[in-house]
Amino acid sequence: MIQNTGISNTILDHIGNTPLIKLNKIIKNIPGNFYAKYEGFNPGHSMKDRIALHIIEEAERQGLLKEGSTIIETTSGNTGFSIALVSIIKGYNCILAVNSKASKGKINMLKAMGAKVYVCPAHVKADDPRSYYQVAKRLHEETANSIYINQYFNKLNVDAHYSSTGPEIWKQTNGKITHLVAASGTGGTISGVSRYLKEQNSDIKILGVDAFGSILKKFHETGEFDKKEIYPYRIEGLGKNLIPTATDFDVIDVFEKVTDEAAAHRARELAVTEGLFTGYTSGAVVQATIQYAAQGMFDENANVVLILPDHGSRYMEKIYSDEWMAEQGFFDTQKQAHAAVEYIK
């Protein structure tokens, strides 16, 4: 066997320690310094690698997983891919309940990683037996020797980011971070990172990102679960129609909502200005940052970290497809496709 410190034992050794990259062009005429925590550098191309590895290894420590065990989870795609990746290396079976907002490309990726996939309707209530939450619960009950990750209500989701992403950001900014901008879906990322950062410096402002059609912003502000806030939206992995217990609302200072259209265009702009090929939620995070700036949130001394959660390869059939953008009504005379393909015959 070759003995070399440059050789990794498995792909899992490369989870975490993602780069912090200065944004130079997309944040225009706004005071402060802005940095992207680019989670697409994880081997599974999203921040969800962190929770998949942390939760599965904790289950192993507790003796909940053994040879032939099956891991079951609900996912909009990224968590599922990460769980499938870790399952391959560790030798477990993987079953995933995915909501129908996930693109065919995402579903094919999950299948390529050996997962059995159940596609569930996206726009049903959380307690509907067809929802991906309820389908995953049923599959867990029906499958012997299985565990259900249940990321929305699993404190280990928060712990994974408290122990990894938070310390990384603190170290990479030399403790000079003043603001964190992060999306909230399950809430694990924003809660874990923010809890760590607030312990280091309670003055750091935590700026959450929510979607129109989600209940998180209003719940944070009023404590009210308002069903009138719920309606279909397109952004995947952002917002919720239920309250995840993995979300620590106390460490979040404020929420800002973004539209499907603005988030899609901002992700495309991020690619052609900064060379960062990111997912739909990343576009939402950048858009929210610009909206926060318009409210006077930042000054020239601000050091703002934006968590960009995943990679653009997951969205080729959606926000990076001109046809899909046109079908959604997201192109108009001011916002046309920025690049074109010309076929030479």
C-alpha positions as a Markdown table, in Angstrom:
| # | Residue | x | y | z |
|---|---|---|---|---|
| 1 | Met | 0.0 | 0.0 | 0.0 |
| 2 | Ile | 1.2 | 3.5 | -0.8 |
| 3 | Gln | 1.9 | 5.6 | 2.3 |
| 4 | Asn | 1.2 | 9.2 | 1.4 |
| 5 | Thr | -0.4 | 12.0 | 3.4 |
| 6 | Gly | -1.9 | 13.3 | 0.2 |
| 7 | Ile | -4.1 | 10.2 | -0.3 |
| 8 | Ser | -7.6 | 10.1 | 1.2 |
| 9 | Asn | -9.1 | 7.0 | 2.6 |
| 10 | Thr | -12.5 | 7.7 | 1.1 |
| 11 | Ile | -14.4 | 10.6 | -0.5 |
| 12 | Leu | -15.9 | 11.3 | 2.9 |
| 13 | Asp | -12.6 | 12.8 | 4.1 |
| 14 | His | -13.3 | 15.8 | 1.9 |
| 15 | Ile | -16.6 | 16.8 | 3.6 |
| 16 | Gly | -16.3 | 20.3 | 5.1 |
| 17 | Asn | -13.5 | 22.9 | 5.0 |
| 18 | Thr | -15.1 | 24.6 | 2.1 |
| 19 | Pro | -13.7 | 27.9 | 0.8 |
| 20 | Leu | -14.7 | 31.5 | 1.7 |
| 21 | Ile | -14.7 | 33.5 | -1.5 |
| 22 | Lys | -14.9 | 37.3 | -1.8 |
| 23 | Leu | -17.7 | 38.6 | -4.0 |
| 24 | Asn | -16.3 | 41.3 | -6.3 |
| 25 | Lys | -19.0 | 42.1 | -8.9 |
| 26 | Ile | -22.5 | 41.0 | -8.0 |
| 27 | Ile | -22.8 | 43.1 | -4.9 |
| 28 | Lys | -22.7 | 46.6 | -6.6 |
| 29 | Asn | -22.5 | 50.0 | -5.0 |
| 30 | Ile | -23.2 | 48.6 | -1.5 |
| 31 | Pro | -20.9 | 49.4 | 1.5 |
| 32 | Gly | -19.1 | 46.5 | 3.2 |
| 33 | Asn | -17.3 | 43.4 | 2.3 |
| 34 | Phe | -19.2 | 40.3 | 1.1 |
| 35 | Tyr | -17.9 | 36.7 | 1.2 |
| 36 | Ala | -19.5 | 33.5 | -0.1 |
| 37 | Lys | -19.2 | 30.3 | 1.9 |
| 38 | Tyr | -19.3 | 28.0 | -1.2 |
| 39 | Glu | -20.7 | 24.7 | 0.0 |
| 40 | Gly | -20.7 | 23.3 | -3.6 |
| 41 | Phe | -17.1 | 22.3 | -2.9 |
| 42 | Asn | -18.3 | 19.4 | -0.7 |
| 43 | Pro | -18.0 | 16.0 | -2.5 |
| 44 | Gly | -21.8 | 15.7 | -2.7 |
| 45 | His | -21.9 | 19.3 | -4.0 |
| 46 | Ser | -23.9 | 20.7 | -1.1 |
| 47 | Met | -23.8 | 21.5 | 2.6 |
| 48 | Lys | -26.0 | 18.5 | 3.3 |
| 49 | Asp | -22.9 | 16.3 | 3.2 |
| 50 | Arg | -22.1 | 17.7 | 6.7 |
| 51 | Ile | -25.4 | 16.6 | 8.3 |
| 52 | Ala | -25.5 | 13.2 | 6.5 |
| 53 | Leu | -22.1 | 12.2 | 7.8 |
| 54 | His | -22.6 | 13.6 | 11.3 |
| 55 | Ile | -26.1 | 12.0 | 11.8 |
| 56 | Ile | -25.1 | 8.6 | 10.3 |
| 57 | Glu | -21.9 | 8.4 | 12.4 |
| 58 | Glu | -23.8 | 9.3 | 15.5 |
| 59 | Ala | -26.3 | 6.5 | 14.8 |
| 60 | Glu | -23.4 | 4.2 | 14.4 |
| 61 | Arg | -22.0 | 5.3 | 17.8 |
| 62 | Gln | -25.4 | 4.6 | 19.4 |
| 63 | Gly | -25.6 | 1.1 | 17.8 |
| 64 | Leu | -28.6 | 2.0 | 15.7 |
| 65 | Leu | -27.0 | 1.0 | 12.4 |
| 66 | Lys | -25.5 | -2.4 | 11.6 |
| 67 | Glu | -24.8 | -4.4 | 8.5 |
| 68 | Gly | -27.8 | -4.4 | 6.1 |
| 69 | Ser | -29.5 | -1.5 | 7.8 |
| 70 | Thr | -31.6 | 0.9 | 5.7 |
| 71 | Ile | -31.5 | 4.7 | 6.0 |
| 72 | Ile | -34.7 | 6.6 | 5.2 |
| 73 | Glu | -35.1 | 10.3 | 4.7 |
| 74 | Thr | -37.3 | 13.1 | 3.2 |
| 75 | Thr | -35.4 | 15.4 | 0.9 |
| 76 | Ser | -35.7 | 18.0 | -1.8 |
| 77 | Gly | -32.7 | 16.3 | -3.3 |
| 78 | Asn | -29.5 | 17.5 | -1.8 |
| 79 | Thr | -29.8 | 15.7 | 1.6 |
| 80 | Gly | -30.8 | 12.6 | -0.2 |
| 81 | Phe | -27.8 | 12.7 | -2.4 |
| 82 | Ser | -25.5 | 13.2 | 0.6 |
| 83 | Ile | -27.2 | 10.3 | 2.5 |
| 84 | Ala | -26.8 | 8.1 | -0.5 |
| 85 | Leu | -23.2 | 9.0 | -0.8 |
| 86 | Val | -22.4 | 8.2 | 2.8 |
| 87 | Ser | -24.5 | 5.0 | 2.7 |
| 88 | Ile | -22.4 | 3.8 | -0.3 |
| 89 | Ile | -19.2 | 4.2 | 1.6 |
| 90 | Lys | -20.5 | 2.7 | 4.8 |
| 91 | Gly | -22.5 | -0.1 | 3.3 |
| 92 | Tyr | -26.1 | 0.8 | 4.1 |
| 93 | Asn | -29.3 | 0.7 | 2.0 |
| 94 | Cys | -30.9 | 4.1 | 1.2 |
| 95 | Ile | -34.6 | 4.9 | 0.6 |
| 96 | Leu | -35.6 | 8.5 | -0.1 |
| 97 | Ala | -39.0 | 10.3 | -0.2 |
| 98 | Val | -38.6 | 13.3 | -2.5 |
| 99 | Asn | -41.2 | 16.0 | -3.2 |
| 100 | Ser | -42.2 | 16.6 | -6.8 |
| 101 | Lys | -40.5 | 20.0 | -7.0 |
| 102 | Ala | -37.2 | 18.1 | -7.4 |
| 103 | Ser | -36.1 | 18.0 | -11.0 |
| 104 | Lys | -35.8 | 14.9 | -13.0 |
| 105 | Gly | -32.1 | 15.5 | -13.0 |
| 106 | Lys | -32.0 | 15.4 | -9.2 |
| 107 | Ile | -34.1 | 12.2 | -9.1 |
| 108 | Asn | -31.8 | 10.6 | -11.6 |
| 109 | Met | -28.8 | 11.5 | -9.5 |
| 110 | Leu | -30.3 | 9.9 | -6.5 |
| 111 | Lys | -31.0 | 6.7 | -8.5 |
| 112 | Ala | -27.4 | 6.8 | -9.8 |
| 113 | Met | -26.2 | 6.8 | -6.2 |
| 114 | Gly | -28.1 | 3.6 | -5.5 |
| 115 | Ala | -31.1 | 5.0 | -3.7 |
| 116 | Lys | -34.7 | 3.8 | -4.0 |
| 117 | Val | -36.7 | 7.0 | -4.6 |
| 118 | Tyr | -40.4 | 7.7 | -3.9 |
| 119 | Val | -41.6 | 10.9 | -5.6 |
| 120 | Cys | -44.4 | 12.6 | -3.6 |
| 121 | Pro | -46.7 | 15.5 | -4.5 |
| 122 | Ala | -45.2 | 18.8 | -3.3 |
| 123 | His | -48.3 | 20.9 | -2.8 |
| 124 | Val | -50.1 | 18.9 | -0.1 |
| 125 | Lys | -50.4 | 19.5 | 3.6 |
| 126 | Ala | -47.6 | 18.1 | 5.8 |
| 127 | Asp | -50.0 | 15.7 | 7.5 |
| 128 | Asp | -51.4 | 14.4 | 4.2 |
| 129 | Pro | -50.5 | 10.7 | 3.8 |
| 130 | Arg | -49.1 | 11.5 | 0.4 |
| 131 | Ser | -46.7 | 14.1 | 1.7 |
| 132 | Tyr | -43.0 | 13.1 | 1.7 |
| 133 | Tyr | -43.0 | 13.5 | 5.5 |
| 134 | Gln | -45.7 | 10.9 | 5.9 |
| 135 | Val | -44.4 | 8.6 | 3.2 |
| 136 | Ala | -41.0 | 8.5 | 4.9 |
| 137 | Lys | -42.6 | 7.7 | 8.2 |
| 138 | Arg | -44.6 | 4.9 | 6.7 |
| 139 | Leu | -41.6 | 3.4 | 4.9 |
| 140 | His | -39.6 | 3.5 | 8.2 |
| 141 | Glu | -42.5 | 1.6 | 10.0 |
| 142 | Glu | -42.6 | -1.0 | 7.2 |
| 143 | Thr | -38.9 | -1.5 | 6.8 |
| 144 | Ala | -37.1 | -3.7 | 9.3 |
| 145 | Asn | -33.7 | -2.7 | 10.6 |
| 146 | Ser | -34.2 | 0.9 | 9.4 |
| 147 | Ile | -33.6 | 4.4 | 10.8 |
| 148 | Tyr | -35.4 | 7.6 | 9.8 |
| 149 | Ile | -33.1 | 10.6 | 9.7 |
| 150 | Asn | -35.9 | 13.1 | 10.0 |
| 151 | Gln | -33.7 | 16.2 | 9.4 |
| 152 | Tyr | -36.5 | 18.7 | 10.1 |
| 153 | Phe | -36.8 | 17.5 | 13.7 |
| 154 | Asn | -33.4 | 16.2 | 14.4 |
| 155 | Lys | -31.1 | 18.2 | 16.7 |
| 156 | Leu | -28.1 | 16.5 | 15.2 |
| 157 | Asn | -28.9 | 18.6 | 12.0 |
| 158 | Val | -28.1 | 21.7 | 14.1 |
| 159 | Asp | -25.1 | 20.1 | 15.9 |
| 160 | Ala | -23.4 | 19.2 | 12.6 |
| 161 | His | -23.2 | 22.9 | 11.6 |
| 162 | Tyr | -22.4 | 24.0 | 15.1 |
| 163 | Ser | -19.4 | 21.8 | 15.2 |
| 164 | Ser | -18.1 | 22.4 | 11.6 |
| 165 | Thr | -19.6 | 25.2 | 9.5 |
| 166 | Gly | -19.7 | 27.7 | 12.3 |
| 167 | Pro | -16.1 | 27.3 | 13.5 |
| 168 | Glu | -14.9 | 27.3 | 9.9 |
| 169 | Ile | -16.5 | 30.7 | 9.2 |
| 170 | Trp | -15.2 | 32.2 | 12.5 |
| 171 | Lys | -11.7 | 31.0 | 11.6 |
| 172 | Gln | -11.8 | 32.1 | 8.0 |
| 173 | Thr | -12.9 | 35.6 | 8.9 |
| 174 | Asn | -10.4 | 35.9 | 11.8 |
| 175 | Gly | -13.5 | 36.5 | 14.0 |
| 176 | Lys | -14.3 | 39.7 | 12.1 |
| 177 | Ile | -17.7 | 38.6 | 10.7 |
| 178 | Thr | -20.4 | 41.1 | 11.4 |
| 179 | His | -23.4 | 39.6 | 9.5 |
| 180 | Leu | -24.4 | 36.1 | 8.4 |
| 181 | Val | -27.0 | 35.7 | 5.6 |
| 182 | Ala | -28.4 | 32.1 | 5.3 |
| 183 | Ala | -31.5 | 30.4 | 4.0 |
| 184 | Ser | -33.8 | 28.5 | 6.3 |
| 185 | Gly | -35.4 | 25.3 | 5.3 |
| 186 | Thr | -34.9 | 22.6 | 7.9 |
| 187 | Gly | -33.2 | 25.4 | 9.9 |
| 188 | Gly | -30.2 | 23.2 | 10.8 |
| 189 | Thr | -27.6 | 25.3 | 9.0 |
| 190 | Ile | -28.7 | 28.8 | 10.1 |
| 191 | Ser | -29.4 | 27.6 | 13.6 |
| 192 | Gly | -26.1 | 25.7 | 14.1 |
| 193 | Val | -23.9 | 28.2 | 12.5 |
| 194 | Ser | -25.6 | 31.1 | 14.2 |
| 195 | Arg | -25.5 | 29.5 | 17.7 |
| 196 | Tyr | -21.7 | 29.1 | 17.4 |
| 197 | Leu | -21.1 | 32.6 | 16.0 |
| 198 | Lys | -23.3 | 34.2 | 18.6 |
| 199 | Glu | -21.4 | 32.4 | 21.4 |
| 200 | Gln | -18.2 | 34.0 | 20.0 |
| 201 | Asn | -19.7 | 37.5 | 19.5 |
| 202 | Ser | -23.3 | 38.2 | 20.4 |
| 203 | Asp | -23.3 | 41.4 | 18.2 |
| 204 | Ile | -23.1 | 39.3 | 15.0 |
| 205 | Lys | -26.4 | 39.8 | 13.1 |
| 206 | Ile | -28.1 | 36.7 | 11.7 |
| 207 | Leu | -30.1 | 37.5 | 8.6 |
| 208 | Gly | -32.5 | 34.7 | 7.5 |
| 209 | Val | -33.8 | 34.1 | 4.1 |
| 210 | Asp | -37.4 | 32.8 | 3.5 |
| 211 | Ala | -39.6 | 32.3 | 0.4 |
| 212 | Phe | -42.9 | 33.8 | -0.4 |
| 213 | Gly | -45.3 | 30.9 | 0.2 |
| 214 | Ser | -43.5 | 29.9 | 3.4 |
| 215 | Ile | -44.6 | 30.5 | 7.0 |
| 216 | Leu | -41.1 | 31.0 | 8.6 |
| 217 | Lys | -40.8 | 34.8 | 8.5 |
| 218 | Lys | -44.2 | 35.5 | 10.0 |
| 219 | Phe | -43.8 | 32.7 | 12.6 |
| 220 | His | -40.5 | 34.3 | 13.6 |
| 221 | Glu | -42.1 | 37.7 | 14.0 |
| 222 | Thr | -45.4 | 36.8 | 15.6 |
| 223 | Gly | -45.2 | 33.2 | 16.9 |
| 224 | Glu | -48.3 | 32.5 | 14.8 |
| 225 | Phe | -48.5 | 29.6 | 12.4 |
| 226 | Asp | -50.5 | 31.3 | 9.7 |
| 227 | Lys | -51.8 | 28.9 | 7.0 |
| 228 | Lys | -52.8 | 31.8 | 4.9 |
| 229 | Glu | -49.1 | 32.4 | 4.2 |
| 230 | Ile | -48.8 | 29.0 | 2.5 |
| 231 | Tyr | -49.0 | 28.7 | -1.2 |
| 232 | Pro | -47.0 | 26.9 | -3.9 |
| 233 | Tyr | -43.6 | 28.3 | -4.8 |
| 234 | Arg | -40.7 | 27.0 | -6.9 |
| 235 | Ile | -37.5 | 27.5 | -4.9 |
| 236 | Glu | -36.3 | 24.1 | -3.5 |
| 237 | Gly | -34.8 | 23.6 | 0.0 |
| 238 | Leu | -36.0 | 27.0 | 1.2 |
| 239 | Gly | -38.9 | 27.9 | 3.5 |
| 240 | Lys | -41.5 | 25.5 | 5.0 |
| 241 | Asn | -45.2 | 24.8 | 5.4 |
| 242 | Leu | -44.5 | 23.5 | 8.9 |
| 243 | Ile | -42.3 | 24.5 | 11.9 |
| 244 | Pro | -39.2 | 22.4 | 12.0 |
| 245 | Thr | -37.9 | 21.9 | 15.6 |
| 246 | Ala | -34.4 | 22.0 | 14.1 |
| 247 | Thr | -34.9 | 25.7 | 13.6 |
| 248 | Asp | -33.7 | 27.9 | 16.6 |
| 249 | Phe | -35.7 | 31.1 | 15.9 |
| 250 | Asp | -34.0 | 32.8 | 19.0 |
| 251 | Val | -30.6 | 33.0 | 17.3 |
| 252 | Ile | -32.1 | 34.6 | 14.1 |
| 253 | Asp | -32.4 | 38.3 | 14.2 |
| 254 | Val | -34.6 | 38.9 | 11.1 |
| 255 | Phe | -36.0 | 37.2 | 8.0 |
| 256 | Glu | -36.4 | 38.6 | 4.5 |
| 257 | Lys | -38.5 | 36.9 | 1.8 |
| 258 | Val | -37.5 | 36.6 | -1.8 |
| 259 | Thr | -39.5 | 35.8 | -4.9 |
| 260 | Asp | -39.0 | 32.7 | -7.1 |
| 261 | Glu | -38.2 | 34.9 | -10.1 |
| 262 | Ala | -35.6 | 37.2 | -8.4 |
| 263 | Ala | -33.8 | 34.2 | -6.9 |
| 264 | Ala | -33.6 | 32.5 | -10.2 |
| 265 | His | -32.2 | 35.5 | -12.0 |
| 266 | Arg | -29.7 | 36.2 | -9.2 |
| 267 | Ala | -28.3 | 32.7 | -9.4 |
| 268 | Arg | -27.8 | 33.0 | -13.1 |
| 269 | Glu | -26.1 | 36.4 | -12.5 |
| 270 | Leu | -23.8 | 34.9 | -9.9 |
| 271 | Ala | -22.5 | 32.4 | -12.5 |
| 272 | Val | -21.6 | 35.1 | -15.1 |
| 273 | Thr | -20.2 | 37.7 | -12.7 |
| 274 | Glu | -18.4 | 35.7 | -10.1 |
| 275 | Gly | -18.0 | 32.3 | -11.8 |
| 276 | Leu | -19.8 | 30.7 | -9.0 |
| 277 | Phe | -22.2 | 28.0 | -10.4 |
| 278 | Thr | -24.7 | 27.6 | -7.6 |
| 279 | Gly | -28.3 | 26.4 | -6.9 |
| 280 | Tyr | -31.6 | 28.1 | -6.7 |
| 281 | Thr | -31.4 | 28.8 | -2.9 |
| 282 | Ser | -28.0 | 30.4 | -3.4 |
| 283 | Gly | -29.6 | 32.9 | -5.7 |
| 284 | Ala | -32.2 | 33.5 | -3.0 |
| 285 | Val | -29.4 | 34.2 | -0.5 |
| 286 | Val | -27.7 | 36.8 | -2.8 |
| 287 | Gln | -31.1 | 38.4 | -3.6 |
| 288 | Ala | -31.9 | 38.7 | 0.1 |
| 289 | Thr | -28.5 | 40.2 | 0.8 |
| 290 | Ile | -29.2 | 42.9 | -1.8 |
| 291 | Gln | -32.7 | 43.5 | -0.3 |
| 292 | Tyr | -31.2 | 43.8 | 3.1 |
| 293 | Ala | -28.6 | 46.3 | 1.8 |
| 294 | Ala | -31.4 | 48.4 | 0.4 |
| 295 | Gln | -32.8 | 48.6 | 3.9 |
| 296 | Gly | -29.5 | 50.1 | 5.1 |
| 297 | Met | -28.4 | 46.9 | 7.0 |
| 298 | Phe | -24.7 | 47.3 | 6.1 |
| 299 | Asp | -22.0 | 50.0 | 6.5 |
| 300 | Glu | -18.5 | 50.2 | 5.2 |
| 301 | Asn | -17.2 | 48.2 | 8.1 |
| 302 | Ala | -19.5 | 45.2 | 7.5 |
| 303 | Asn | -18.0 | 41.8 | 6.9 |
| 304 | Val | -20.9 | 39.8 | 5.5 |
| 305 | Val | -20.8 | 36.0 | 5.0 |
| 306 | Leu | -23.4 | 34.5 | 2.6 |
| 307 | Ile | -23.8 | 30.7 | 2.9 |
| 308 | Leu | -24.3 | 29.4 | -0.7 |
| 309 | Pro | -25.7 | 25.9 | 0.0 |
| 310 | Asp | -25.3 | 23.9 | -3.2 |
| 311 | His | -24.1 | 23.5 | -6.8 |
| 312 | Gly | -25.8 | 24.6 | -10.0 |
| 313 | Ser | -25.5 | 21.2 | -11.6 |
| 314 | Arg | -28.7 | 20.2 | -9.7 |
| 315 | Tyr | -30.7 | 22.8 | -11.6 |
| 316 | Met | -29.9 | 22.4 | -15.2 |
| 317 | Glu | -33.5 | 21.5 | -16.0 |
| 318 | Lys | -34.8 | 24.5 | -14.0 |
| 319 | Ile | -33.2 | 27.9 | -13.5 |
| 320 | Tyr | -30.4 | 27.2 | -16.0 |
| 321 | Ser | -32.8 | 26.1 | -18.7 |
| 322 | Asp | -34.0 | 29.0 | -20.8 |
| 323 | Glu | -37.1 | 26.9 | -21.7 |
| 324 | Trp | -38.0 | 26.4 | -18.0 |
| 325 | Met | -37.4 | 30.1 | -17.3 |
| 326 | Ala | -39.7 | 31.1 | -20.2 |
| 327 | Glu | -42.4 | 28.7 | -19.1 |
| 328 | Gln | -42.4 | 30.3 | -15.6 |
| 329 | Gly | -42.8 | 33.7 | -17.2 |
| 330 | Phe | -39.4 | 34.7 | -15.8 |
| 331 | Phe | -38.0 | 36.2 | -19.1 |
| 332 | Asp | -39.3 | 39.6 | -20.3 |
| 333 | Thr | -37.9 | 42.3 | -22.5 |
| 334 | Gln | -35.5 | 43.4 | -19.7 |
| 335 | Lys | -34.4 | 40.0 | -18.6 |
| 336 | Gln | -33.6 | 37.7 | -21.5 |
| 337 | Ala | -31.2 | 34.8 | -21.5 |
| 338 | His | -27.7 | 36.1 | -21.1 |
| 339 | Ala | -26.1 | 33.6 | -23.4 |
| 340 | Ala | -27.2 | 31.6 | -26.5 |
| 341 | Val | -26.2 | 28.5 | -28.5 |
| 342 | Glu | -25.8 | 28.8 | -32.2 |
| 343 | Tyr | -25.7 | 25.6 | -34.3 |
| 344 | Ile | -23.5 | 25.7 | -37.4 |
| 345 | Lys | -24.7 | 23.5 | -40.2 |
